Amino acid sequence: MPVANIAQNLLEEKAPDSLAAANLMLTYFADFDPEEVSHEADHAFVECATFADDMKYHGEGWQSDFHFKDINFIEEGTEADYDIQTEKTRNLTTGLYPIVAWLSGKQGTDYKTSYMYTFLMDKFDNDENIAKSFALRLLIHYVGDIVQPFHNEARYNSDYPSGDAGANAFPLKYHYTVDELHALWDQVMYTQRHFVARPFTAETWATFQPEVTTMMSDYAYAVKDSSVYETLDYDAMSEEGFEIAKTLYDGKYYLVTDYFS
């Protein structure tokens, strides 16, 4: 949700018409199946950010593979030493490209041959507004995934001969509901450990905003160059996340619960 909130803030400032169009698009699925979007109300663009996870175990498991792009991190030896999983054709980047092409309408029509497009159009009986509305919710979530480094990496060594599933298999001492390294980064180093009920109330929305604006202020230097965020090269974004993820097992992170106490 912080990633979606940052996106919303930037759109409000730089492209309000695009934000208005996105919010309108979100309404089509909400009108079609209001029960499935009961977490959404006045701040749907942000509230829907967890939709892909919320639905993953409730009939929408077909899109689970699109949450990760497992680039192999061979920490010891060579790939031949391990039970390397076959690279999946459905992954984080192969999900993002067709959704963006489809929703933007600016990248030709090749997206119509993608699994994402054909599945959703069939699912919603070729009602493109509803299918796009569903796809936008996935897009908002997948962008949050791709900027989480461990969604782009699978580490192999003697301790993890079958891979560590993006640090999901890397245990940590239980602390603030976290017991593995991937979850620690999902919680943004415990800063997002508090449960946020949705839909937001006026009070909880106001409480959430300072956290987001602080993130934007503290880390503005990281996106000073507009090329960082204007790219549509999701493979390059994934590779960057992979290179970051490889560094996150070192030193202090083995004792991360003590480090952040």
Secondary structure as UniProt FT lines:
FT   HELIX           2..14
FT   HELIX           16..32
FT   HELIX           34..37
FT   TURN            38..39
FT   TURN            42..43
FT   HELIX           44..47
FT   HELIX           48..50
FT   HELIX           51..56
FT   TURN            57..59
FT   HELIX           61..67
FT   STRAND          71..74
FT   HELIX           79..81
FT   HELIX           92..104
FT   HELIX           110..113
FT   HELIX           115..123
FT   TURN            124..126
FT   HELIX           128..146
FT   HELIX           149..152
FT   STRAND          153..157
FT   TURN            158..159
FT   TURN            161..162
FT   TURN            165..169
FT   STRAND          171..175
FT   TURN            176..177
FT   STRAND          178..180
FT   HELIX           181..186
FT   TURN            187..192
FT   HELIX           202..218
FT   HELIX           220..223
FT   HELIX           227..230
FT   HELIX           234..245
FT   TURN            246..249
FT   HELIX           251..255
FT   HELIX           256..259
//
